[in-house]
């Protein structure tokens, strides 16, 4: 049971790190290029884009 809680906590924190990295990247793009990409339509999870590798 303790291992399950630990893994859940780790995965939650990794997700937060990813969210913060996205926020930093969005802020950098806004600062450098002046484009606000925070509310662009994002593709649905699990869908492949034409230029992506799957």
Long-range contacts (C-beta under 8 A, 24 or more apart in sequence): none
